[in-house]
Amino acid sequence: MRKRLAILLIEHRDLDAAIDALTAAGTPDQLQIARMKKRKLKLKDQIALIEDYLIPDIIA
């Protein structure tokens, strides 16, 4: 699970860098950026699920 989490975090970070690079380009492709942002949100959800599994809430 920790290995999968690390892979997802790297992919999330890479997508963020790619989105920034496309946005900084002279003519950004809005459709491609939208797809990347959607993928990034899915990754964020997967990351949250794995983190919740690995670090359970402690009821005080």
VEXLOSE-65737 format. One record per residue (C-alpha): chain; x, y, z. Coordinates in pm, whole numbers, plus 32768, in hexadecimal, padded with zeros to 4 digits. Layout:
<pt unit="A" xx="X" yy="Y" zz="Z"/>
...
//
This chain:
<pt unit="A" xx="8000" yy="8000" zz="8000"/>
<pt unit="A" xx="8119" yy="80F3" zz="8054"/>
<pt unit="A" xx="81BE" yy="80B0" zz="7F05"/>
<pt unit="A" xx="8076" yy="80F3" zz="7E4E"/>
<pt unit="A" xx="804D" yy="8235" zz="7F17"/>
<pt unit="A" xx="81AA" yy="82A7" zz="7EB5"/>
<pt unit="A" xx="8161" yy="8261" zz="7D44"/>
<pt unit="A" xx="801A" yy="8323" zz="7D54"/>
<pt unit="A" xx="80C2" yy="844A" zz="7E00"/>
<pt unit="A" xx="81CF" yy="8457" zz="7CF4"/>
<pt unit="A" xx="80CD" yy="8445" zz="7BDD"/>
<pt unit="A" xx="8001" yy="855A" zz="7C86"/>
<pt unit="A" xx="8136" yy="8636" zz="7CA0"/>
<pt unit="A" xx="8196" yy="85EF" zz="7B36"/>
<pt unit="A" xx="8039" yy="864B" zz="7ABD"/>
<pt unit="A" xx="804D" yy="878F" zz="7B7F"/>
<pt unit="A" xx="8197" yy="87E5" zz="7AD6"/>
<pt unit="A" xx="810C" yy="8788" zz="7980"/>
<pt unit="A" xx="7FD8" yy="8861" zz="79B4"/>
<pt unit="A" xx="80B4" yy="8985" zz="7A1C"/>
<pt unit="A" xx="8191" yy="8954" zz="78E9"/>
<pt unit="A" xx="8066" yy="894A" zz="77FD"/>
<pt unit="A" xx="7FCE" yy="8A7C" zz="78A1"/>
<pt unit="A" xx="8115" yy="8B3B" zz="787F"/>
<pt unit="A" xx="812B" yy="8AE3" zz="770D"/>
<pt unit="A" xx="80B7" yy="8BE8" zz="7613"/>
<pt unit="A" xx="7F86" yy="8B27" zz="7599"/>
<pt unit="A" xx="7F09" yy="8A3A" zz="76A6"/>
<pt unit="A" xx="7E27" yy="8919" zz="763E"/>
<pt unit="A" xx="7CFA" yy="894A" zz="7722"/>
<pt unit="A" xx="7C6C" yy="87EF" zz="76DE"/>
<pt unit="A" xx="7DB2" yy="8743" zz="7736"/>
<pt unit="A" xx="7DD9" yy="8818" zz="786F"/>
<pt unit="A" xx="7C73" yy="87C4" zz="78D9"/>
<pt unit="A" xx="7CB9" yy="864F" zz="78AC"/>
<pt unit="A" xx="7DF8" yy="866A" zz="7976"/>
<pt unit="A" xx="7D45" yy="8723" zz="7A8E"/>
<pt unit="A" xx="7C35" yy="8618" zz="7A93"/>
<pt unit="A" xx="7D3E" yy="8506" zz="7AAA"/>
<pt unit="A" xx="7DEB" yy="85CB" zz="7BBE"/>
<pt unit="A" xx="7CA8" yy="85D9" zz="7C87"/>
<pt unit="A" xx="7C78" yy="8461" zz="7C62"/>
<pt unit="A" xx="7DDA" yy="842B" zz="7CDC"/>
<pt unit="A" xx="7D98" yy="850E" zz="7E05"/>
<pt unit="A" xx="7C68" yy="843C" zz="7E63"/>
<pt unit="A" xx="7D32" yy="82F9" zz="7E48"/>
<pt unit="A" xx="7E49" yy="8390" zz="7F1A"/>
<pt unit="A" xx="7D51" yy="83F7" zz="8026"/>
<pt unit="A" xx="7CBA" yy="8299" zz="8032"/>
<pt unit="A" xx="7E0C" yy="81F3" zz="805A"/>
<pt unit="A" xx="7E7C" yy="82EF" zz="8161"/>
<pt unit="A" xx="7D3A" yy="82B3" zz="8224"/>
<pt unit="A" xx="7D7B" yy="813D" zz="8215"/>
<pt unit="A" xx="7EE6" yy="815E" zz="8285"/>
<pt unit="A" xx="7EA5" yy="8266" zz="838F"/>
<pt unit="A" xx="7D58" yy="8216" zz="8434"/>
<pt unit="A" xx="7CA5" yy="831D" zz="8503"/>
<pt unit="A" xx="7CD2" yy="82F1" zz="8677"/>
<pt unit="A" xx="7B9C" yy="833A" zz="873F"/>
<pt unit="A" xx="7C02" yy="83F6" zz="8878"/>
//
